[in-house]
């Protein structure tokens, strides 16, 4: 993902992250980040109604267990400093 917005200013950053498998079949999802620095990311997961359902942190890769959540669409946001990166 390259699009981000902070304080109404849109910028482009050279950053890519992957979420797999997609769709999630076992309840476990892996998040991998490329082109990262040493500072960690905060991971937030929201359900399709925008309700916050999960919080964690990661450096370059993290496997998270979402098996206790009902089947549905979830949004993943990675925060690093002032930047927000989104994925469905």
C-alpha positions in Angstrom: 0.0 0.0 0.0 1.3 3.4 -0.8 -1.6 5.8 -0.1 -1.7 7.5 3.3 -3.2 10.6 4.8 -2.2 12.5 7.9 -3.8 15.8 8.9 -5.5 16.1 5.6 -2.2 16.0 3.6 -1.9 13.1 1.2 1.6 11.7 0.6 3.2 8.8 -1.1 5.6 6.5 0.7 7.7 3.7 -0.7 6.1 0.9 1.5 4.4 -2.3 0.7 2.6 -4.8 3.0 0.9 -8.0 2.2 -1.9 -9.8 4.1 -2.5 -13.5 3.4 -4.3 -15.8 3.0 -7.1 -13.6 1.6 -9.8 -14.5 2.2 -8.9 -16.0 5.6 -9.9 -19.6 5.8 -8.3 -20.9 9.1 -8.6 -17.8 11.3 -4.8 -17.1 11.0 -3.5 -14.3 8.9 0.0 -13.3 8.2 1.1 -9.7 7.6 4.4 -9.0 5.9 5.9 -5.6 5.5 8.6 -4.7 2.9 10.9 -1.6 2.8 10.6 -1.0 6.5 12.9 0.7 9.0 13.6 -0.7 12.5 10.7 1.1 14.2 7.6 -1.1 14.8 4.2 -0.8 13.3 0.9 -0.9 15.3 -1.7 -3.2 13.8 -5.3 -2.4 14.2 -8.1 -4.6 12.8 -11.7 -3.3 12.4 -14.8 -5.1 11.3 -17.0 -4.0 8.4 -19.0 -1.7 10.7 -15.8 0.1 11.8 -15.7 -1.5 15.2 -12.2 -2.1 16.6 -11.5 -5.8 17.1 -7.8 -6.4 17.4 -4.5 -4.6 18.4 -0.9 -5.8 18.1 2.5 -4.6 16.9 5.1 -6.0 14.4 8.5 -5.3 12.9 8.5 -7.0 9.4 6.1 -10.0 9.8 3.4 -11.1 12.2 0.9 -14.0 12.3 -2.3 -13.1 14.0 -5.2 -15.4 15.1 -8.6 -14.0 14.2 -10.4 -17.4 14.6 -12.6 -16.1 17.4 -14.0 -13.4 15.1 -17.1 -14.1 13.1 -16.8 -14.6 9.3 -16.9 -11.3 7.5 -14.9 -8.4 6.0 -12.1 -6.9 8.1 -9.9 -3.9 7.6 -6.3 -3.8 8.6 -4.5 -0.6 9.4 -0.8 -0.4 10.1 0.4 2.8 11.9 4.0 4.0 12.0 4.6 7.4 13.4 2.2 9.8 11.6 1.5 7.4 8.7 -1.5 5.1 8.3 -1.5 2.2 5.8 -4.7 0.4 5.0 -5.8 -3.0 3.6 -9.0 -5.0 3.3 
